[in-house]
Amino acid sequence: MVQISSSHSEIEAQATKAAAGFHTDTVASETVSDFEFLFTRAIEFRQETIYFIIVDRFNDGDPTNNAGNHPELYDPTKQKWGKYWGGDLQGIIDKLDYLKNLGITAIWISPLFEQVEALQFDNAAMHGYWTKDFKRINPRFLPPGEENSLFKSGTLDKLISGLHERGMKLILDIVCNHSSPDVNGEKGKLYEDGVLIADYYNDVNNWYHHNLEITDWEDEYQLLYYEMSGLATFNESNPDYRNYIKTAIKQWLDKGVDALRVDTVKHMPIWFWQEFNSDIQTHKPSVFIFGEWGFSNPRKSSSIKFANESGMSILDFGLCEGIRQALAYNAPGGFHLVQDIFNLDYLYNTATELITFIDNHDMPRFQSLNSDPQLLRLAMALIITSRGIPCIYYGTEQYLHNDTHGGNDPYNRPIMEKWDTDTQLYQDIQLLSKLRRLNPAVSLGSQKQKYITDNIYGYLRSYRDYRCFVAMNKGDTAIINVENTELEDGEYNCIVTQRQIEVKNGKISGLKLHHKELIVLSYLGERVKGKTIVRAQVNGLKTQPGDTVVVTGDCPELGNWDISKAYALEYINENTWFGEIPFNESAGKAICYKYALCRQNQPPVRENLVSRRWILADTGTVKWRDNWAS
């Protein structure tokens, strides 16, 4: 039996080795034709651990740029929360080793675009959402005198190369919905690399909507076309605007940005996002995109529709709220409130690509709701080991929070103060992030509840022959029995506590869980290996226990249309089947395929279509995202 190592150094070595076989975003040849390139590269973002940075509040790496051209926007005392405090790109560069050691594999940074350089009610655009020029960088984040035109910034190049040299990715925060509010009598003045192209108050080319502010947040028309807080709202029907914003974002991608976080996506119609994502992904097929559908919830059909039809994933506000209720507020129902969210995963086509989090820059930090560091620890372990892609808000690993006015904005954006690598939470994140890369059950697999009360939560992550069992207790010490763990029998070393736990006949009997204790057991299988790996996913078919979904096709790897030799996928949830298919003999060739449902004692049910077609790369990783054709 294969068990995870008990020493952190051995976990590090295994995770590094595993990443070499699993982290396959750069294997596709750069010499293939543009047409073939569209079918080759794919980044598997589900294995990432994201760290979200407010640039101005993270680290001041270059104090000489703090005052900028308008010193009144900078507060050296760090008492005026709406002004700049000095964080910059050099500050992030200086802490890349700290972040890599933490286990971070992708950093999401607040918008870098050039901002309005003025105050509105003693507030500056330190947050990055009052854009003046999408093709220039905020000069406050650069050394004094450095040109801030996008393709002339050496500091941005240094950040991107520093990340990529460490095997890390850069996620750029973008906003397509609006530019700037009325600041000193100017509103929505937009520039293209320094040249004025639009002005809200002189909108001769119809770049903006000119509507009232939103008053009814349940009115879809107001959400789409009215203004938020007086921000100049772009007219997405204007093709000149669409060309400008898409061209600008493509240039950032050409600089080396790997992924996009998109602000306020529910305030623009879905047709715009479908067009935007299609163009962006054609330009850079490997890009991963996720959006902020504010306070999305699987019980809200509008956010589900967006996640399934827009071409991007979304931030999982529903799970965030469930975790905060269960752990921070100690609400009645406890962990059932979390499981209730997971029970609705079937509504999403790709629940495993939702971005999970416990707090962010628009809500009080977790510890402003409940200061107990052990509950924060359980919440963090929950998002790192559950389905989805975990995102950690900067400073959480240092227990950073400011509780003024309940920790609401702007007090949820304090300055980073410590860089201690010995905090319990820092070491937990470090360990569990490596587990995500070592054990694909945690990043790719299904999630099944195995034990639940208000205070105790046990669940299994599984994929192929990989397993990861997690149990946590927020209440008093308890002794529990876990039936049908689906783990191989044997002795396991908990990677967190180093406790030895026995699985016998698939059961864990007499498991003692101490107050606020976390248990993580891992079982490793064999990785899928091939010249080309296809990560195939199909949604939209109804299955029942005992069913199998397979991929059949006109090549040896898919059984040459022989259903008995087709490639079986893994059950993820009621709406999703997924699997990694290795191609060797057919690598580099054009193939045809379709899905089939196999049910015991019944003839197979094939999809109702001629076939799907694909050109396989010689080497690399490919994603198929298909809906069952009935």
ZADRENPA-995757 format. One record per residue: residue in one letter; x negated, y negated, z of N, C-alpha, C in turn. Coordinates in steps of 0.2 Angstrom, whole numbers, plus 5000, padded with zeros to 4 digits. Layout:
REM ZADRENPA-995757
aXYZXYZXYZ...
REM end
This chain:
REM ZADRENPA-995757
m499650065000500050005000499649945000v499849894996499449834996499749785000q499349755005499649705009499249635009i499549585011499149525010498649515016s498049485014497549485019497649445025s497349465031497549435037497049375038s496549365034496049305035496249255030h496149195032496349135027495849135021s495149155022494649155017494849205012e495049265014495249315009495849295005i496349265008496949235005496749184999e496249145001495949094996495649134990a495249184992494949214986495449254982q495949284985496549314981496949264977a497049214980497449164977497149134971t496449124971496049094966496049144960k495949204962495949264957496649264953a497149264957497849274955497949214950a497749154952497949094948497549104941a497049134941496649144934497049184930g497549224932497949274928498649244927f498849194932499549174932499649104929h499049064930499148994929498948984922t499348994917499149004910499348944906d499248884908499548824904499048804899t498448824899497948794894497648844889v497948904889497648954885497848954877a498348914875498448914868497948874865s497748894859497248864855497448794852e496948754853497048684850497048674843t496848734839496648724832497248754828v497748784831498348804828498748744824s499148764820499448704816500048674821d500248614819500748584823501348624824f501548654818502148694819502048754823e501548784823501448844827501348824835f501048764836500948744842501648734846l502148714842502748704846503048764849f502748824847503048894849502548924854t501948884856501448924859501448904867r501248844868501148824875501748814879a501648834885502148824890501848824897i502048774901501748764908502248804913e502048844917502548884921502448834928f502948794928502948744934503148774940r503548824940503748854946503248874951q502648884949502148904954501848844957e502048784955501648724958501948704965t501548664969501748634975501548564974i502148524974502048454972501948404978y501648354977501548304983501748234980f502148204983502448144981502148084984i501848034980501447984983501747914981i501847874986502047804984501347764984v501147744978500447724977500247674982d500647624983500447564987500347584994r500647644996500647655003500247725005f499847745000499447805001498747795004n498347755000497647745002497347684998d497047645001496747584998496047594997g495847624991495247644988494747584986d495147524984494747464982495047404985p494747384990495047324994495047254989t494547254985494447194981495047184976n495547224975496147214971496747194975n496647194981497247184985497647124984a497347064984497647004984497946994977g497647014971497947014965497946934963n498246924957498346854954498846814958h499246854962499746814967499746844974p499246814978499146834984499746834989e500246794987500846794992501246864992l501046904987501446974986501047024991y500547004993500147054997500147035005d500247085009500247075016499647115020p499147085021498547115025498747145031t499247115035499447135041499847205041k500147215035500547275035501147275039q501447215040502047205044502647195040k502547165034503047145029503147205024w503647245026503747305022503947305015g504147245013504347235006503747215001k503147195004502547175000502047224999y501547214995501047264994500647265000w500347325001499947345006499247365004g499147374998498447384995498247454992g498747504993498547564990498447564982d498047604979497847594972497647664969l497547664963497347724960496647754963q496147714964495547734967495647774974g496147744977496347774984496547844983i496947864977497147934976496547974974i496147944969495547984967495148004973d495047954978494647974984494848024988k495548044987495848094991496048154988l495748164981495948224978495748284981d495148284984494948354987495348364993y495548314997495948325003496648355000l496948334995497548364992497448434990k496948444986496748514983496748564989n496348544994496248585000496848595004l497348545003498048555006498448615003g498248624996498648674992499048634987i498948574986499348534981499048554974t499548564970499348584963499648534958a500048484960500348434956500448374960i500248314958500448254962500948214958w501548194961502048144958501848084961i501748034957501547964959502047914957s502247864961502747814960502547784953p503047744950502847714943502247674943l501847684938501247644937501347584932f501947574929501947524924501847454927e501647404923501647334925502247314928q502247274933502847254937502947184937v503547154938503647084939503247064945e502847004944502446984949502746924952a503246934956503546884960503946914966l504146874970504546894976505346884975q505746934977506446924978506646934985f506846884989507046894996506446925000d505846904998505246925002505046995000n505347024995505147084992504747084986a504247124985503847134979504047194976a503847214970503947274966503447324968m503247334974502747384976503047454975h503647464975503947534973503847554966g503847504961503747524954504347524950y504847504952505547514948505747444945w505347394945505547334942505047324936t505047364931504547364926504647304921k504047274920503947224915503647244908d503247294908502947324902502747394903f503147434899503047514900502347534897k502047484893501447504890500747474893r500847454899500347424903500347454910i499847454914499747474920499747424925n500147434931500147384936499347364938p499147304937498447284938498247284946r498747284950498647294957498347364959f498447414954498147474956497447484952l497247434949496547444945496047394948p495447404947494947364949495047294946p494847244949494947174947494547164940g494847134935494547124929494647184924e494847244926494947294921495547284917e495547294911496147284906496647334908n497247314908497847354911498247384905s498047364899498347404893498247474894l498747514892498747584894498147624891f497947604885497347644882496647614884k496647564888496047534890495847544897s496247584901496147584908495647644910g495047634912494647684913494747724920t495147684925495247714931495847764930l496347754926496847804925496447864922d496047854917495647914914495347954920k495047914924494647944930495047984934l495647964936496147994940496348064936i496548054930496848114926496248164925s495648144924495148194923494948224930g495048184935494848214942495348264944l496048254942496548304943496448364939h496348364933496248414928495648464930e495048424932494448464934494648504940r495148484944495248524950495848574949g496048584943496648624941497348594943m497348534944497948494947498248454941k498948444942499348404937499548344939l499648294934499948234936500648224933i501148204938501848194937501948114937l502148084931502248014931502948004932d503147954937503847934938504047884933i504547894930504747844925505447824926v505647764923506347744924506547714917c507047744914507347724908507947684908n508247684914508947654914508947574915h508347544918508347474919507647444919s507647384919506947344920506947314926s507047244926507047204932507647164934p507747144941508247104943508047034941d508546984943508346914943507846894948v507246874946506746854951506546784948n506646734953506446664951506746644944g507346664943507746644937507546684931e507146734931507046774925507346844927k507646874922507946944923507846984916g507547044917507447094912507047064906k506547024908506047014903505547074901l505547094895505247164894504747144889y504147174890503547164885503347234882e503047224876502647284873501947274873d501547294877500847284878500747214877g501047174881500947104882501347054878v501747084873502147044869502847044871l503246994872503946984874504347014869i504747064870505247094865505947094867a506147074874506847074876506847024882d507446994883507546954888508346954890y508546974896509246984897509546914896y509246864898509646794898509646764890n509246804886509246784879509246844875d509746884876509746954873510046954866v509646924861509846914854509946984851n509547034853509547094849509847144853n510247134858510747174862510347234865w509847224869509447274872509747294879y510247254881510447264888511247264888h511547304893512247294894512247234899h512847204898512947144902513647154906n513647194911514247204915514147194922l514647194926514647184933514247234937e514047224943513747274947514247334949i514047394950514447454952514747434959t515447444959515747444965516147504967d516247544962516547614963516147664961w515747694965515247744964515547814962e516247824961516547884959516747864952d516747804949516947794943516347804938e516447854933515947874929515747814924y516247774922516047724917515647674921q515847654927515347604930514647634931l514647694933513947734934513547724928l513847734922513447734916513347664913y513747614914513647554911513647494915y513747494921513747434926513047434929e512847384932512247374935512147394942m511547424944511447444951511047384954s511247354959510947304963510647244959g510947234953510747174949510247184944l510047254943509547274939509747264932a509347234927509547234920509547304917t510147324915510247394913510247394905f509747444903509647444896510247474892n510347454886510847474881510547534877e510747594879510447654876510647664869s511247634867511447634860511047594855n510547554858510147514853509547564851p509447574845508947624843508247594844d508247524844507547494845507347504852y507847504857507647514864507447584864r507747634861507647704862506947714859n506747684854506147694850505547674855y505747614858505247584863505047624868i505547654872505447694878505147754877k505347784871505047854869504347844867t504247794863503547784861503047774867a503347734872502947714878502747774882i503247824883503147884887502747934883k502747934877502347974873501547954874q501447894874500747864875500547884882w500947884887500647904894500547984893l500948024890500748094889500148104885d500048064880499448064877498748054881k498848014886498347994891498148054895g498648104896498548164900499048184905v499548144905500048154910500448224908d500548264913500748334912501548344913a501848294917502548304919502848244920l503548234920503848174921504448184926r504448134931505048134935505448074933v506048084932506448024929506948004934d506947934934507347904939508047894937t508547894941509247874940509547904934v509447964933509747994927510447994926k510847994932511547994931511847934929h511447884928511647814926511547804918m511447854914511447854907511747914904p512047904899512447964896512048024894i512348084894511948144893511648144886w512048114881511748124874511048084874f510948034878510347994878509748044880w509948084886509448124889509248184884q509748204881509648264876509148244871e509348184868508848154863508148144866f508148104871507548094874507048154876n507348204879507048264881506748304875s507248304870507048334863506448304860d506448234860505848204857505248214861i505348204867504748204872504448274871q504848324872504548394872504348414865t504548394860504248404853503548374853h503548314855502848284855502348314860k502548344865502148374870502548434873p502548494869502948554871502848574878s502248564881502048594888502348554893v502648494892502848444897503448474901f503448464908503948484912504248414914i504948414914505348354916505848374921f505948334926506448334931506748264933g507348264934507648204935507948194942e508148124944508448114950509148094949w509548154950510348144950510448134957g510548064959510648054966511148084969f510948124975511448164979511748214975s511448244971511748304967511848354972n512348394970512548454974512948504970p512848574971513148624967513848614967r514148584972514848574972515148524968k514648484965514848424960514748444953s515248464950515148484943514748444938s514748374939514448334935513648344935s513448354941512648364942512548434939i512948484940512848554937512748544930k513248514927513248504920512648464917f512448414921511748384919511148434919a511148464925510548514925510548564920n511148584918511148644913511148614906e511348554904511348534897510948474895s510548444900510148384898509548404895g509248464897508548474894508048464900m508248444906507748434911508048474918s507648484922507848504929508048444933i508248454939508448394944508148414951l508148354955507948364962508548394966d508448444970508948474974509148444980f509548394979509848354985510248394989g510648444986511048484990510748534995l510148564993509748604998509448555003c509248495001508948455006509448435011e510048425009510548405015510648465019g510748525016510848585020510348595025i509648585023509148595028509148545033r509248485031509248425036509848435041q510448465039510948475043510748535048a510548585045510348645049509848635054l509248605052508648595057508648535060a508748475056508648405060509248395064y509848405061510448385065510648435070n510448495069510648555073511448555072a511748555066512448555065512748615066p513348625068513748685068513648725062g513548795062513448835056512648845055g512248805057511548815057511348835050f510948895050510648915044511248945038h511848955041512348965036512448905031l512248845033512348785029511848785023v511248815025510748825019510948885015q511148935018511348995013511948975009d512448935011512948915007512748885001i512248845001511948814995511648864990f511248914993510948964989511549014986n512049014989512649054986512849034980l512748964979513048934973512448924967d511948964968511348954963511548984956y512049024956512249054950512549004945l512748944948513048884944512548854940y511948864942511348834938511048884933n510848854927510548904923509848924925t509548874928508848884931508748854938a509048894942509048874949508248874952t507848924949507148924951506748874949e507048824945506648764943506848704946l507348704951507548644955506948624959i506948554960506348524964506648524971t506348554976506648554983506248514987f506548484992506248434997506648425003i506348395008506648385014506748315016d506448275012506448195013506148165007n506248105006505948065001505947985002h505847944997505747874998506447834999d506947874998507647844998508047865004m507747905009508147925014507647925020p507947925027507447935032507047995032r506447995034506048055035506348105040f506148165039506448215043506348205050q505748185052505548165059505948105062s506148065057506548005060507248035062l507448095060508048125062507948165068n507448205068507248245073506448245074s506248225079505448215080505148285082d505448335083505148395085504748425079p504048425080503648455074503748525072q503948565077504148635075504748645071l505248605072505748605067505548585060l505148525060504848505053504448565050r504148605054503748655052504148715048l504748725052505148775049505448745042a505648685042505948655036505448655030m504848645032504348645026504248715024a504148765029504148835027504648855022l505248835024505848855020505848835013i505648765012505648745005505048775001i504448795004503948825001504048894999t504348935003504449005002505149024999s505648974998506248984995506248974987r506748984984506748974976506748894975g506448884969506348814968505648794968i505448734966504748704966504748654972p504348664977504348624983503948554982c504248504985503948434984503848414991i503248394993503048365000503048294999y503348255003503248185003502648165007y502248115004501648095007501648085014g501048115018501048105025501348155029t501848195026502148235031501748285034e501148305031500748355034500348325040q500348255040500148215046500648195051y501248215050501848195054501948125054l501848095048501948025047502648005047h502847955051503547925051503547865055n504047825053504147755057504947755058d505147755064505847765066506247695066t505947635064506247575064506947575060h507447555063508147555060508247625057g508147675061508247745060507847775054g507347735052506847765047507147755040n507647715039507847705033507447655029d507547655022507147615017507147545020p506547515021505847535018505447565024y505747585029505347605035505147685034n505447715028505247785027504547785022r504247725021503747715017503147685021p502947715026502347685030501647695027i501147665029500547675026500247745029m499847775025499547835027498947815032e498947855038498447835043497947885044k498147945043497648005046497548055040w496948085040496848135035496548195038d496848215044496648275048496848335044t496348375043496448445040496548495045d496648485051496748535056497448535059t497848495057498548495060498848555058q499348585062499648645061500048645054l500348585053500748585046500248585040y499748545041499248545035499048615034q498848655039498648725038499248775035d499848755038500348795035500448785028i500448725026500548705019500048735014q499448735017498848765013498948835012l499148875017499248945017499848965013l500348935014500948955010500948935002s500648875001500548854994500048914990k499548934994499148984991499649054990l500049064994500449124994500949114988r501149054986501549044980501149064974r500549054974500149064968499949144968l499849174974499649244974500249284973n500849274975501349314975501949284970p502049304964502549284960503249294962a503349334967504049344970504249274973v503749234975503949174979504149114974s503749124968503849064963504349084957l504449154956504849174950505449214952g505449244958505949294959506549274962s506949324963507649324966507549304974q508149284977508149274984508749304987k508649344992509249384995509249375003q509749355005509849345012509849415015k509449425021509349495024509649485031y509649435034509849425041510049355042i510549335045510749265046511249255052t511049215057511549185062511449105061d511749075066511649005066510948985067n510549025071509849005073509349045070i509449105066508949145064509149155056y508649155052508749165045508149205042g508349265039507849305036508049315029y507549315024507749325017507149355013l507349385008506849425004506749384997r506149374995505949354988505749414985s505949434979505749494975505649474968y505149504965505049504957504649564955r504849604951504549664949504349704955d503749724956503549764963503249714968y503349654967503149604972503649594977r503549574983503949564989503749514993c504149464996503949425002504549415006f504449435012505049435017504849375022v505349335023505249275028505849275033a505649265039506149255045505949205049m506349165051506249105056506849095061n506649075067507049065072507048995075k507548965075507548895078507848895085g508148955087508448955094508048995099d508349015104507949055109507649115106t507149145110506849205108507449265107a507349305102507849355101507549415098i507849475099507649535096508149555091i507949565084508449585079508149645075n508649675072508549735067508749705060v508249715056508349695049508449765044e509049775042509149835038508949825031n508749875027508649875020508249805018t507649805020507249745019507049745011e507049805008506749815002506049815001l505649815007504949815008504749895008e504149905005503849965006503649985013d503750045015503550065022502850055023g502750035030502050025032501949975037e501349955039501149905043500949845039y501249785041501149725038500849675043n500349635040500149575044500449515042c500849485047501149425046500549365044i500649335038500049295036500049225041v500649215044500649155048500449165056t500649215059500549235066500049285067q499849325062499449385062499749445066r500349435067500649495071500749555066q500649615069500849675065501549695065i501849705060502549725060502649785055e503049835058503149895054503749895051v503749925045504349935041504350015040k504950035042505050115042505750125039n505750165034506350185031506650125028g506250075026506550015023506749965029k506749975035507049935040506449905045i506649855048506249825053506649825059s506449865064506849875070506449845076g506849815080506649775086506149725085l506249685080505849625078505949565083k505449555087505549495092505349435089l505849385088505649315085505649265091h505149235092505049185098505349125096h505449085100505749015099505348975094k505748955088505448915083504848955080e504849015079504349055076504549075069l503949075065504049095058503649155056i503949205053503649265051503649265043v503049285040503049295033502649355031l502949405028502649465026502649465018s502049495015501949495008501749555006y501949575000501749644997501649624990l501049644987500849624981500849684976g501049674970501149724965500649714959e500749734953500349724947500549674943r500149624941500349574937500449594929v500849564926500949574919500349544915k500149584911499549564907499649574899g499449534895499549534888499249484885k499049484878498749434874499249374875t499849384874500349334874500949354879i501049314884501649324889502249284887v502849314886503449284885503849284892r503949224894504449224900505149214898a505449264898506149264895506649254900q507149214899507749204903508349204899v508849234902509549234898510049214904n510549174902511049154906511749164903g512249164907512949164904513249234903l513049284906513349354905513549374912k514149404913514349434919514049504920t513749514926513449584927513749604934q513649664935513849694942513249744944p513249754951512749794953512649864949g512049874948511849934944511749924937d511949864934511849844927511049824926t510849834920510249814918510349764911v509949714911509949674905509249684902v509249704895508549714892508549664886v507849664883507749624877507549684872t507849684867507749724861507549684855g507149714851506949684845506549724840d506249694835505949724829505249734830c504949744836504249754837504149804842p503549834843503449894848503649874855e503449804857503549784864504249784866l504649774861505449774862505749834860g505349884858505649954857505949964850n505749914845505949924838506649944837w507049904841507749904841508049974844d507650004848507850064851508050044858i508650044860508850014867508550054872s508450114872508050154877507350134878k507050104873506350074874506350004875a506849964876506949894876506549874883y506449814883506149784889506649754894a506549784900507049774906506849704909l507349664910507349604914507449614921e507349554925507449554933508049514934y508449544939509049504941508849454946i509049384944508849334948509449314952n510049304949510649284952511249304947e511849294949512449314945512449284938n512049234937512049194930511349204927t510849234930510149234927509849294928w509549314922509049374921508449344919f507849374921507249344919506649394919g506149394915505649434915505049414911e504449434913503849424909503749484904i503649464898503549524893502849514890p502449564890501849564887501849584880f501449544876501449564869500649564867n500549624864499849634862499849644854e500149704852500149724845500549664841s501049634844501449584840501149514841a500649504845500449434846500249404840g500449344839500249304833500749324827k501249354828501749374823502449344824a502849344818503549324819503949384821i504349374826504749434828505549414828c505949464829506649454830506849484836y507349464840507549494846508249474848k508549514853509149494856509249524862y509749514866509849544873510349594873a510349644877510849694878510949704885l511649724887511849744893511949814894c511549844898511649924899511949934906r512549974905512949994911512950064911q512950094917512950164918513550194915n513450254911513950294908514450254903q514150194901514450164895513950144890p514150134884513750114878513450044879p512850034877512549964878512949914875v513049854877513349794874512849744872r512749744865512249694863512549624862e512149574861512349504860512749504853n513249464852513549454846513249404842l512649414839512349374834511849414830v511649394824511149424820510549444824s510149394826509549404830509349334831r508849324836508449264838507849274834r507449224832506849224829506349184833w505749214833505149174836504549194833i504049144833503349154830502949154837l502649214838502249224844501549194843a501249154848500549134847500149194848d499449184846498949234846498849254854t498849194858498749204865499149144868g499249154874499649104878500249124881t500649074884501249084887501849054884v502349084883502949054880503549064884k504049014884504649024887505249034882w505649074884506249084880506849064885r507249024883507849004888508449014883d508849064884509349084880510049084884n510549074881511249094883511549154880w511849194883512149254880512649234875a512549264869513049254864513549314864s514149294866514649344866515149344860
REM end
